[in-house]
Every structure is written in structure tokens, then in C-alpha cells.
Amino acid sequence: MEVQVLSWAPLSSSASAEGESSVREVHLELRIHAPGSAAKEGTGQVFWKGGADVSFDESRSVYFSVPNDGQVHVHRVALAGHPLLPDEVQWLRIDPVNGPCEVDLLSLRLA
């Protein structure tokens, strides 16, 4: 999947993880390229919702660094150990970067 993000708002993707009662890590294979940005890296964020959660919330998320070098990188984003991670994750939201850029999402795996 190739996506071009044109605004400063992060690209947000939602995917149902219903039935995945033990999501503890998200594996993303991404290529981020923002040729107009002087930043060497950006920040991605993974949010989750359990069955009782109405909306995504900053308190139920983790951050990860995303290099801005145009190369493919595999990111293993650990959710395990977060105090607000429910036993059953029903929805994920992935903001792959925090600024305008090109994003290639090559793979997504829940572990």
C-alpha cells in the first residue's frame, strides 16, 4: 500500500483485531520518505481499544521512531507491559508518522 500524506495530521489507519485476545506486539514494515523535511526521523504511534473503550485515547497508545531515509524498515512496536492494555484488543489505529510524507506499508502483523 502506498500513501502520500499531504497534511501535518498523521495518517491514521484502523484495523479490527477482533478475536485477537493476545495482541502484544505490532510488526510494521514501512518506508517513509519526506524529501522536503530536514528531520532525520519522525514519530509513529499505535493506539488500541478494548471492548469497553468508546474511542481511541492518547493514554492507550505507544510511540515508535520512524527513520526518514526512504529505506524500508521493520518496526516491532511492543504493547505488552502497558498498564492500560486490555486482555482483548478489539481495534488498532496506526499513525505511521507525524508529518507530511510518502508512506509505503509493506506488511502488518500482530504478534
C-alpha positions in Angstrom: 0.0 0.0 0.0 1.4 3.4 -0.9 0.0 6.5 0.7 1.1 10.1 0.3 0.3 12.2 3.4 -0.1 15.8 2.4 -1.2 17.5 5.7 0.5 17.8 9.0 -2.0 15.5 10.6 -0.8 11.9 10.8 -2.2 9.3 8.5 -4.5 7.1 10.6 -5.5 3.6 9.8 -7.8 1.4 11.7 -8.0 -2.4 11.5 -10.2 -4.7 13.5 -8.2 -7.1 15.7 -11.4 -8.7 16.9 -10.8 -12.2 18.3 -7.1 -11.5 18.8 -7.1 -11.8 22.6 -3.3 -11.7 23.0 -2.1 -8.8 20.8 1.2 -7.9 22.5 3.3 -6.5 19.6 2.6 -4.9 16.2 5.1 -5.6 13.4 5.2 -2.9 10.6 7.3 -3.0 7.5 7.4 0.7 6.3 9.2 3.0 4.0 8.9 6.7 5.0 10.2 9.4 2.7 9.7 13.2 3.3 12.2 14.8 0.9 11.1 18.4 1.9 11.7 17.7 5.6 15.1 18.3 7.3 14.0 15.8 10.1 16.1 12.6 10.2 13.2 10.7 11.8 9.6 11.1 12.7 7.4 9.6 15.3 4.8 6.9 14.8 2.1 5.9 17.2 -0.1 2.8 17.8 -3.4 3.1 19.6 -5.8 0.4 20.8 -9.3 -0.1 22.0 -10.7 -2.9 24.1 -14.4 -3.9 24.3 -15.3 -1.2 26.9 -13.5 1.6 25.1 -15.6 4.1 23.1 -12.8 5.9 21.3 -9.0 5.9 20.8 -7.2 7.8 23.5 -3.6 9.0 24.0 -3.4 7.1 27.3 -3.9 3.8 25.4 -1.0 4.2 22.9 2.7 3.8 22.4 5.2 5.8 20.3 8.0 4.5 18.0 10.7 6.2 15.9 10.5 6.2 12.1 13.6 7.0 10.1 13.1 9.5 7.2 15.6 8.0 4.8 13.4 6.4 2.1 14.6 2.9 3.1 12.4 0.0 4.2 12.5 -0.6 8.0 10.8 -3.2 10.2 9.3 -1.8 13.4 8.3 -4.0 16.3 6.1 -1.9 18.5 5.7 -3.5 21.9 2.3 -3.1 23.6 2.9 -5.8 26.3 3.5 -4.3 29.7 1.5 -1.2 29.1 -0.8 -0.7 32.2 -3.9 0.0 30.1 -3.5 -2.8 27.6 -6.7 -5.0 27.9 -6.8 -8.8 27.7 -8.6 -8.5 24.4 -7.6 -5.8 21.9 -10.5 -5.3 19.5 -9.3 -2.3 17.4 -5.9 -0.8 16.4 -5.2 2.6 15.0 -1.8 3.1 13.5 -0.4 6.6 12.8 2.8 5.7 10.9 4.3 9.2 11.1 3.7 12.7 12.5 4.1 14.9 9.4 3.6 15.1 5.6 5.4 12.3 3.7 5.2 9.3 1.4 4.3 6.1 3.2 4.7 2.6 1.8 3.1 0.0 4.2 4.6 -3.3 3.0 3.3 -5.5 5.8 1.5 -5.5 9.1 1.5 -8.4 11.5 0.1 -8.8 15.0 2.0 -10.9 17.5 
